[in-house]
């Protein structure tokens, strides 16, 4: 999905993150709720399955690792996926069992960002869930994401 298009719908900018697609999946789920047209939930499920593959390996989106870049686990990915899965399964409860393990993965990944000793939510942690305090990326806090993550985990 293109992040920016011209008035004519021609692509201008492609974001190398799955967030636009996540919002589109939620729109498809809502279209299904509004119309009961199966094509919307089928499309939502198919795209969600693709996004879940991307979430395990963002390099498939063309995001190259640059020299010196630390591997990290960003909060935004499991947080938004938890919300998307909930929206899709709210629209089509029969899909809840299919996505149960993915939902559990999202919860595990999102809660790994909680630094209980300091009572903060880190935006990025190492792939094994440890704070990365020796880098600006590892010390980053995003209060909006902390609130959103709490909302989605609720």
Backbone as JSON Lines, residues from 0, in Angstrom:
{"i":0,"aa":"X","n":[0.84,-1.16,0.0],"ca":[0.0,0.0,0.0],"c":[0.9,1.23,0.0]}
{"i":1,"aa":"X","n":[0.55,2.23,-0.78],"ca":[1.38,3.43,-0.83],"c":[0.95,4.38,0.27]}
{"i":2,"aa":"X","n":[1.93,5.01,0.89],"ca":[1.68,5.93,2.0],"c":[1.2,7.29,1.48]}
{"i":3,"aa":"X","n":[1.71,7.7,0.31],"ca":[1.31,8.96,-0.3],"c":[1.05,8.71,-1.78]}
{"i":4,"aa":"X","n":[-0.09,9.24,-2.27],"ca":[-0.43,9.13,-3.69],"c":[-0.78,10.52,-4.21]}
{"i":5,"aa":"X","n":[-0.71,10.68,-5.53],"ca":[-1.1,11.94,-6.17],"c":[-2.62,12.03,-6.22]}
{"i":6,"aa":"X","n":[-3.14,13.15,-6.69],"ca":[-4.59,13.3,-6.86],"c":[-5.16,12.23,-7.77]}
{"i":7,"aa":"X","n":[-4.35,11.77,-8.72],"ca":[-4.79,10.75,-9.67],"c":[-4.63,9.33,-9.1]}
{"i":8,"aa":"X","n":[-4.08,9.21,-7.9],"ca":[-3.87,7.9,-7.29],"c":[-2.56,7.24,-7.66]}
{"i":9,"aa":"X","n":[-1.65,8.01,-8.28],"ca":[-0.34,7.45,-8.64],"c":[0.57,7.48,-7.42]}
{"i":10,"aa":"X","n":[1.36,6.4,-7.22],"ca":[2.22,6.33,-6.04],"c":[3.29,7.42,-6.02]}
{"i":11,"aa":"X","n":[3.45,8.01,-4.83],"ca":[4.5,9.01,-4.62],"c":[5.5,8.49,-3.59]}
{"i":12,"aa":"X","n":[5.01,7.84,-2.55],"ca":[5.9,7.38,-1.47],"c":[5.4,6.07,-0.89]}
{"i":13,"aa":"X","n":[6.32,5.11,-0.74],"ca":[6.0,3.8,-0.16],"c":[6.66,3.75,1.21]}
{"i":14,"aa":"X","n":[5.88,3.6,2.25],"ca":[6.41,3.46,3.6],"c":[6.82,2.01,3.79]}
{"i":15,"aa":"X","n":[7.94,1.78,4.42],"ca":[8.45,0.43,4.62],"c":[8.05,-0.12,5.99]}
{"i":16,"aa":"X","n":[6.83,0.17,6.37],"ca":[6.25,-0.32,7.62],"c":[4.82,-0.76,7.31]}
{"i":17,"aa":"X","n":[4.26,-1.65,8.11],"ca":[2.94,-2.21,7.76],"c":[1.74,-1.42,8.28]}
{"i":18,"aa":"X","n":[1.92,-0.21,8.78],"ca":[0.84,0.48,9.47],"c":[-0.32,0.87,8.55]}
{"i":19,"aa":"X","n":[-0.05,1.35,7.35],"ca":[-1.14,1.7,6.43],"c":[-2.0,0.48,6.13]}
{"i":20,"aa":"X","n":[-1.35,-0.65,5.91],"ca":[-2.07,-1.88,5.63],"c":[-2.91,-2.31,6.83]}
{"i":21,"aa":"X","n":[-2.39,-2.09,8.04],"ca":[-3.15,-2.44,9.25],"c":[-4.44,-1.63,9.33]}
{"i":22,"aa":"X","n":[-4.36,-0.34,9.05],"ca":[-5.57,0.48,9.09],"c":[-6.55,0.07,8.0]}
{"i":23,"aa":"X","n":[-6.03,-0.36,6.85],"ca":[-6.89,-0.83,5.77],"c":[-7.62,-2.1,6.18]}
{"i":24,"aa":"X","n":[-6.92,-3.02,6.87],"ca":[-7.56,-4.24,7.35],"c":[-8.71,-3.9,8.29]}
{"i":25,"aa":"X","n":[-8.48,-2.94,9.19],"ca":[-9.56,-2.55,10.11],"c":[-10.74,-1.95,9.36]}
{"i":26,"aa":"X","n":[-10.46,-1.2,8.29],"ca":[-11.54,-0.64,7.48],"c":[-12.32,-1.75,6.79]}
{"i":27,"aa":"X","n":[-11.62,-2.76,6.29],"ca":[-12.31,-3.91,5.67],"c":[-13.19,-4.64,6.67]}
{"i":28,"aa":"X","n":[-12.69,-4.81,7.9],"ca":[-13.5,-5.48,8.93],"c":[-14.76,-4.67,9.23]}
{"i":29,"aa":"X","n":[-14.63,-3.37,9.29],"ca":[-15.8,-2.51,9.54],"c":[-16.76,-2.52,8.36]}
{"i":30,"aa":"X","n":[-16.23,-2.6,7.14],"ca":[-17.1,-2.69,5.95],"c":[-17.91,-3.99,6.01]}
{"i":31,"aa":"X","n":[-17.29,-5.06,6.49],"ca":[-18.0,-6.32,6.65],"c":[-19.13,-6.19,7.67]}
{"i":32,"aa":"X","n":[-18.83,-5.53,8.79],"ca":[-19.86,-5.32,9.82],"c":[-21.03,-4.52,9.25]}
{"i":33,"aa":"X","n":[-20.71,-3.5,8.46],"ca":[-21.74,-2.61,7.92],"c":[-22.57,-3.26,6.82]}
{"i":34,"aa":"X","n":[-21.95,-4.15,6.04],"ca":[-22.64,-4.68,4.86],"c":[-22.94,-6.18,4.89]}
{"i":35,"aa":"X","n":[-22.26,-6.92,5.76],"ca":[-22.33,-8.39,5.79],"c":[-21.84,-9.03,4.51]}
{"i":36,"aa":"X","n":[-21.11,-8.28,3.7],"ca":[-20.57,-8.8,2.44],"c":[-19.28,-9.56,2.74]}
{"i":37,"aa":"X","n":[-19.29,-10.86,2.52],"ca":[-18.18,-11.75,2.86],"c":[-16.86,-11.33,2.24]}
{"i":38,"aa":"X","n":[-16.9,-10.67,1.08],"ca":[-15.64,-10.31,0.4],"c":[-14.78,-9.4,1.28]}
{"i":39,"aa":"X","n":[-15.43,-8.58,2.12],"ca":[-14.65,-7.67,2.97],"c":[-13.88,-8.4,4.05]}
{"i":40,"aa":"X","n":[-14.5,-9.33,4.72],"ca":[-13.8,-10.05,5.79],"c":[-12.79,-11.03,5.19]}
{"i":41,"aa":"X","n":[-13.09,-11.58,4.02],"ca":[-12.13,-12.46,3.34],"c":[-10.86,-11.67,2.98]}
{"i":42,"aa":"X","n":[-11.05,-10.46,2.46],"ca":[-9.9,-9.61,2.12],"c":[-9.13,-9.2,3.36]}
{"i":43,"aa":"X","n":[-9.87,-8.87,4.43],"ca":[-9.22,-8.49,5.69],"c":[-8.36,-9.64,6.22]}
{"i":44,"aa":"X","n":[-8.91,-10.84,6.19],"ca":[-8.19,-12.02,6.69],"c":[-6.94,-12.29,5.84]}
{"i":45,"aa":"X","n":[-7.07,-12.21,4.55],"ca":[-5.93,-12.46,3.66],"c":[-4.81,-11.44,3.89]}
{"i":46,"aa":"X","n":[-5.17,-10.17,3.97],"ca":[-4.15,-9.14,4.18],"c":[-3.56,-9.24,5.58]}
{"i":47,"aa":"X","n":[-4.37,-9.54,6.58],"ca":[-3.85,-9.71,7.94],"c":[-2.84,-10.85,7.97]}
{"i":48,"aa":"X","n":[-3.12,-11.94,7.29],"ca":[-2.17,-13.06,7.25],"c":[-0.84,-12.62,6.64]}
{"i":49,"aa":"X","n":[-0.89,-11.8,5.61],"ca":[0.33,-11.27,4.98],"c":[1.08,-10.36,5.95]}
{"i":50,"aa":"X","n":[0.37,-9.48,6.62],"ca":[1.0,-8.56,7.58],"c":[1.66,-9.33,8.71]}
{"i":51,"aa":"X","n":[1.04,-10.41,9.16],"ca":[1.63,-11.22,10.22],"c":[2.95,-11.85,9.78]}
{"i":52,"aa":"X","n":[3.05,-12.22,8.51],"ca":[4.32,-12.72,7.98],"c":[5.35,-11.6,8.01]}
{"i":53,"aa":"X","n":[4.96,-10.41,7.56],"ca":[5.88,-9.27,7.58],"c":[6.37,-8.98,8.99]}
{"i":54,"aa":"X","n":[5.48,-9.1,9.98],"ca":[5.84,-8.75,11.35],"c":[6.97,-9.62,11.89]}
{"i":55,"aa":"X","n":[7.15,-10.79,11.32],"ca":[8.24,-11.68,11.74],"c":[9.54,-11.37,11.0]}
{"i":56,"aa":"X","n":[9.46,-10.69,9.86],"ca":[10.65,-10.37,9.08],"c":[10.38,-9.12,8.25]}
{"i":57,"aa":"X","n":[10.66,-7.96,8.84],"ca":[10.38,-6.69,8.16],"c":[11.25,-6.48,6.91]}
{"i":58,"aa":"X","n":[12.31,-7.29,6.74],"ca":[13.15,-7.12,5.56],"c":[12.37,-7.42,4.28]}
{"i":59,"aa":"X","n":[11.28,-8.21,4.38],"ca":[10.49,-8.49,3.18],"c":[9.8,-7.23,2.66]}
{"i":60,"aa":"X","n":[9.74,-6.19,3.48],"ca":[9.16,-4.92,3.04],"c":[10.21,-4.01,2.39]}
{"i":61,"aa":"X","n":[11.44,-4.52,2.29],"ca":[12.5,-3.71,1.68],"c":[13.22,-2.83,2.67]}
{"i":62,"aa":"X","n":[13.06,-3.11,3.95],"ca":[13.77,-2.34,4.98],"c":[15.13,-2.96,5.19]}
{"i":63,"aa":"X","n":[16.14,-2.31,4.65],"ca":[17.48,-2.86,4.79],"c":[18.09,-2.46,6.13]}
{"i":64,"aa":"X","n":[18.93,-3.33,6.67],"ca":[19.68,-3.01,7.88],"c":[20.94,-2.29,7.44]}
{"i":65,"aa":"X","n":[21.23,-1.2,8.1],"ca":[22.42,-0.42,7.77],"c":[23.55,-0.77,8.74]}
{"i":66,"aa":"X","n":[24.8,-0.62,8.3],"ca":[25.92,-0.93,9.19],"c":[25.81,-0.14,10.5]}
{"i":67,"aa":"X","n":[26.03,-0.81,11.62],"ca":[25.96,-0.16,12.92],"c":[24.57,-0.12,13.53]}
{"i":68,"aa":"X","n":[23.56,-0.48,12.77],"ca":[22.19,-0.47,13.27],"c":[21.97,-1.67,14.18]}
{"i":69,"aa":"X","n":[21.47,-1.39,15.39],"ca":[21.19,-2.47,16.33],"c":[19.87,-3.15,15.99]}
{"i":70,"aa":"X","n":[19.82,-4.46,16.18],"ca":[18.54,-5.15,16.06],"c":[17.67,-4.72,17.23]}
{"i":71,"aa":"X","n":[16.42,-4.45,16.96],"ca":[15.52,-4.05,18.04],"c":[14.12,-4.57,17.77]}
{"i":72,"aa":"X","n":[13.32,-4.53,18.8],"ca":[11.92,-4.91,18.73],"c":[11.11,-3.66,19.06]}
{"i":73,"aa":"X","n":[10.49,-3.02,18.06],"ca":[9.71,-1.81,18.32],"c":[8.32,-2.13,18.89]}
{"i":74,"aa":"X","n":[7.84,-1.29,19.77],"ca":[6.53,-1.47,20.39],"c":[5.39,-1.35,19.37]}
{"i":75,"aa":"X","n":[5.54,-0.48,18.39],"ca":[4.45,-0.2,17.47],"c":[3.89,-1.41,16.74]}
{"i":76,"aa":"X","n":[4.75,-2.36,16.39],"ca":[4.3,-3.51,15.6],"c":[3.36,-4.43,16.38]}
{"i":77,"aa":"X","n":[3.77,-4.98,17.54],"ca":[2.82,-5.85,18.25],"c":[1.6,-5.08,18.75]}
{"i":78,"aa":"X","n":[1.79,-3.79,19.06],"ca":[0.68,-2.99,19.55],"c":[-0.42,-2.86,18.49]}
{"i":79,"aa":"X","n":[-0.05,-2.46,17.28],"ca":[-1.06,-2.28,16.24],"c":[-1.65,-3.63,15.81]}
{"i":80,"aa":"X","n":[-0.81,-4.67,15.76],"ca":[-1.34,-5.98,15.37],"c":[-2.34,-6.5,16.38]}
{"i":81,"aa":"X","n":[-2.12,-6.24,17.65],"ca":[-3.08,-6.65,18.67],"c":[-4.43,-5.98,18.41]}
{"i":82,"aa":"X","n":[-4.39,-4.7,18.06],"ca":[-5.62,-3.97,17.77],"c":[-6.29,-4.5,16.5]}
{"i":83,"aa":"X","n":[-5.5,-4.74,15.46],"ca":[-6.06,-5.24,14.19],"c":[-6.71,-6.61,14.39]}
{"i":84,"aa":"X","n":[-6.01,-7.5,15.08],"ca":[-6.56,-8.83,15.32],"c":[-7.88,-8.73,16.09]}
{"i":85,"aa":"X","n":[-7.91,-7.86,17.08],"ca":[-9.13,-7.69,17.87],"c":[-10.28,-7.16,17.01]}
{"i":86,"aa":"X","n":[-9.99,-6.21,16.12],"ca":[-11.02,-5.66,15.24],"c":[-11.54,-6.72,14.27]}
{"i":87,"aa":"X","n":[-10.64,-7.47,13.67],"ca":[-11.05,-8.51,12.71],"c":[-11.87,-9.58,13.42]}
{"i":88,"aa":"X","n":[-11.4,-10.02,14.59],"ca":[-12.12,-11.07,15.31],"c":[-13.41,-10.56,15.94]}
{"i":89,"aa":"X","n":[-13.48,-9.27,16.22],"ca":[-14.74,-8.69,16.68],"c":[-15.78,-8.7,15.57]}
{"i":90,"aa":"X","n":[-15.3,-8.47,14.33],"ca":[-16.22,-8.49,13.18],"c":[-16.59,-9.92,12.8]}
{"i":91,"aa":"X","n":[-15.63,-10.84,12.95],"ca":[-15.86,-12.24,12.57],"c":[-15.34,-13.13,13.7]}
{"i":92,"aa":"X","n":[-16.15,-13.33,14.74],"ca":[-15.71,-14.11,15.91],"c":[-15.22,-15.52,15.58]}
{"i":93,"aa":"X","n":[-15.65,-16.07,14.45],"ca":[-15.18,-17.4,14.05],"c":[-13.67,-17.43,13.77]}
{"i":94,"aa":"X","n":[-13.04,-16.26,13.61],"ca":[-11.6,-16.2,13.35],"c":[-10.77,-16.12,14.63]}
{"i":95,"aa":"X","n":[-11.41,-15.96,15.78],"ca":[-10.69,-15.77,17.05],"c":[-9.71,-16.91,17.31]}
{"i":96,"aa":"X","n":[-10.14,-18.14,17.11],"ca":[-9.26,-19.29,17.39],"c":[-8.05,-19.29,16.45]}
{"i":97,"aa":"X","n":[-8.27,-18.93,15.18],"ca":[-7.17,-18.89,14.21],"c":[-6.07,-17.94,14.65]}
{"i":98,"aa":"X","n":[-6.44,-16.8,15.23],"ca":[-5.47,-15.77,15.57],"c":[-5.06,-15.78,17.04]}
{"i":99,"aa":"X","n":[-5.52,-16.76,17.8],"ca":[-5.23,-16.81,19.24],"c":[-3.73,-16.8,19.53]}
{"i":100,"aa":"X","n":[-2.96,-17.6,18.85],"ca":[-1.51,-17.65,19.12],"c":[-0.82,-16.35,18.69]}
{"i":101,"aa":"X","n":[-1.3,-15.72,17.64],"ca":[-0.74,-14.44,17.2],"c":[-1.06,-13.34,18.21]}
{"i":102,"aa":"X","n":[-2.27,-13.39,18.76],"ca":[-2.67,-12.45,19.81],"c":[-1.76,-12.61,21.03]}
{"i":103,"aa":"X","n":[-1.5,-13.85,21.4],"ca":[-0.62,-14.13,22.55],"c":[0.79,-13.63,22.27]}
{"i":104,"aa":"X","n":[1.27,-13.8,21.03],"ca":[2.58,-13.28,20.65],"c":[2.62,-11.76,20.8]}
{"i":105,"aa":"X","n":[1.57,-11.08,20.32],"ca":[1.51,-9.62,20.42],"c":[1.56,-9.17,21.88]}
{"i":106,"aa":"X","n":[0.82,-9.84,22.74],"ca":[0.8,-9.48,24.16],"c":[2.19,-9.68,24.77]}
{"i":107,"aa":"X","n":[2.82,-10.8,24.48],"ca":[4.17,-11.08,25.0],"c":[5.15,-10.01,24.51]}
{"i":108,"aa":"X","n":[5.11,-9.71,23.22],"ca":[6.03,-8.72,22.66],"c":[5.77,-7.31,23.21]}
{"i":109,"aa":"X","n":[4.52,-6.92,23.31],"ca":[4.19,-5.57,23.8],"c":[4.57,-5.42,25.27]}
{"i":110,"aa":"X","n":[4.27,-6.41,26.08],"ca":[4.57,-6.29,27.51],"c":[6.07,-6.38,27.79]}
{"i":111,"aa":"X","n":[6.86,-6.89,26.86],"ca":[8.32,-6.9,27.02],"c":[8.88,-5.48,27.06]}
{"i":112,"aa":"X","n":[8.1,-4.51,26.62],"ca":[8.55,-3.11,26.6],"c":[8.34,-2.4,27.94]}
{"i":113,"aa":"X","n":[7.68,-3.07,28.85],"ca":[7.45,-2.47,30.17],"c":[8.71,-2.64,31.03]}
{"i":114,"aa":"X","n":[9.24,-1.51,31.47],"ca":[10.41,-1.54,32.35],"c":[9.9,-1.24,33.75]}
{"i":115,"aa":"X","n":[9.56,-2.29,34.45],"ca":[8.87,-2.2,35.73],"c":[9.65,-1.41,36.76]}
{"i":116,"aa":"X","n":[10.98,-1.6,36.82],"ca":[11.79,-0.91,37.83],"c":[11.69,0.6,37.71]}
{"i":117,"aa":"X","n":[11.6,1.09,36.48],"ca":[11.52,2.54,36.24],"c":[10.09,3.03,36.0]}
{"i":118,"aa":"X","n":[9.15,2.09,35.92],"ca":[7.74,2.41,35.67],"c":[7.56,3.21,34.37]}
{"i":119,"aa":"X","n":[8.22,2.71,33.31],"ca":[8.1,3.32,31.98],"c":[7.89,2.22,30.95]}
{"i":120,"aa":"X","n":[7.43,2.64,29.79],"ca":[7.29,1.74,28.64],"c":[8.29,2.21,27.6]}
{"i":121,"aa":"X","n":[9.24,1.34,27.26],"ca":[10.27,1.67,26.27],"c":[9.72,1.45,24.86]}
{"i":122,"aa":"X","n":[10.05,2.35,23.97],"ca":[9.6,2.25,22.59],"c":[10.31,1.1,21.85]}
{"i":123,"aa":"X","n":[11.56,0.87,22.2],"ca":[12.36,-0.18,21.56],"c":[13.09,-0.99,22.62]}
{"i":124,"aa":"X","n":[13.11,-2.29,22.46],"ca":[13.9,-3.17,23.3],"c":[14.7,-4.1,22.38]}
{"i":125,"aa":"X","n":[15.63,-4.84,22.95],"ca":[16.38,-5.8,22.14],"c":[15.43,-6.92,21.72]}
{"i":126,"aa":"X","n":[15.81,-7.71,20.71],"ca":[14.93,-8.8,20.28],"c":[14.57,-9.78,21.4]}
{"i":127,"aa":"X","n":[15.41,-9.86,22.45],"ca":[15.09,-10.74,23.57],"c":[14.36,-10.02,24.71]}
{"i":128,"aa":"X","n":[13.91,-8.77,24.44],"ca":[13.08,-8.04,25.4],"c":[13.83,-7.27,26.47]}
{"i":129,"aa":"X","n":[15.13,-7.11,26.32],"ca":[15.93,-6.38,27.32],"c":[16.07,-4.92,26.92]}
{"i":130,"aa":"X","n":[16.15,-4.0,27.92],"ca":[16.39,-2.59,27.59],"c":[17.71,-2.41,26.84]}
{"i":131,"aa":"X","n":[17.74,-1.48,25.91],"ca":[18.94,-1.16,25.13],"c":[19.39,0.25,25.51]}
{"i":132,"aa":"X","n":[19.81,0.44,26.73],"ca":[20.04,1.77,27.27],"c":[21.29,2.46,26.77]}
{"i":133,"aa":"X","n":[22.1,1.75,26.0],"ca":[23.32,2.36,25.49],"c":[23.11,3.06,24.15]}
{"i":134,"aa":"X","n":[21.87,3.26,23.74],"ca":[21.59,3.95,22.49],"c":[20.38,4.88,22.64]}
{"i":135,"aa":"X","n":[20.35,5.96,21.87],"ca":[19.17,6.83,21.91],"c":[17.88,6.08,21.58]}
{"i":136,"aa":"X","n":[17.96,5.17,20.6],"ca":[16.78,4.38,20.22],"c":[16.28,3.56,21.41]}
{"i":137,"aa":"X","n":[17.2,3.03,22.2],"ca":[16.85,2.2,23.34],"c":[16.31,2.99,24.53]}
{"i":138,"aa":"X","n":[16.64,4.27,24.6],"ca":[16.15,5.11,25.7],"c":[14.87,5.86,25.34]}
{"i":139,"aa":"X","n":[14.4,5.7,24.11],"ca":[13.24,6.46,23.65],"c":[11.96,6.04,24.37]}
{"i":140,"aa":"X","n":[11.21,7.04,24.79],"ca":[9.89,6.85,25.4],"c":[8.88,7.58,24.52]}
{"i":141,"aa":"X","n":[7.73,6.99,24.3],"ca":[6.66,7.62,23.53],"c":[5.39,7.49,24.37]}
{"i":142,"aa":"X","n":[5.07,8.53,25.15],"ca":[3.9,8.42,26.04],"c":[2.61,8.04,25.3]}
{"i":143,"aa":"X","n":[2.44,8.52,24.08],"ca":[1.24,8.17,23.31],"c":[1.17,6.68,23.03]}
{"i":144,"aa":"X","n":[2.3,6.08,22.68],"ca":[2.32,4.64,22.44],"c":[2.1,3.86,23.72]}
{"i":145,"aa":"X","n":[2.63,4.37,24.83],"ca":[2.42,3.68,26.12],"c":[0.92,3.65,26.44]}
{"i":146,"aa":"X","n":[0.24,4.77,26.22],"ca":[-1.21,4.84,26.48],"c":[-1.96,3.92,25.51]}
{"i":147,"aa":"X","n":[-1.61,3.99,24.23],"ca":[-2.25,3.13,23.23],"c":[-2.06,1.65,23.55]}
{"i":148,"aa":"X","n":[-0.82,1.28,23.9],"ca":[-0.54,-0.12,24.21],"c":[-1.39,-0.58,25.39]}
{"i":149,"aa":"X","n":[-1.5,0.26,26.41],"ca":[-2.35,-0.08,27.56],"c":[-3.8,-0.26,27.15]}
{"i":150,"aa":"X","n":[-4.26,0.6,26.28],"ca":[-5.65,0.53,25.78],"c":[-5.86,-0.79,25.04]}
{"i":151,"aa":"X","n":[-4.94,-1.16,24.12],"ca":[-5.11,-2.37,23.33],"c":[-4.95,-3.62,24.19]}
{"i":152,"aa":"X","n":[-4.09,-3.55,25.21],"ca":[-3.91,-4.71,26.1],"c":[-5.1,-4.89,27.03]}
{"i":153,"aa":"X","n":[-5.82,-3.82,27.29],"ca":[-6.97,-3.87,28.18],"c":[-7.96,-4.85,27.64]}
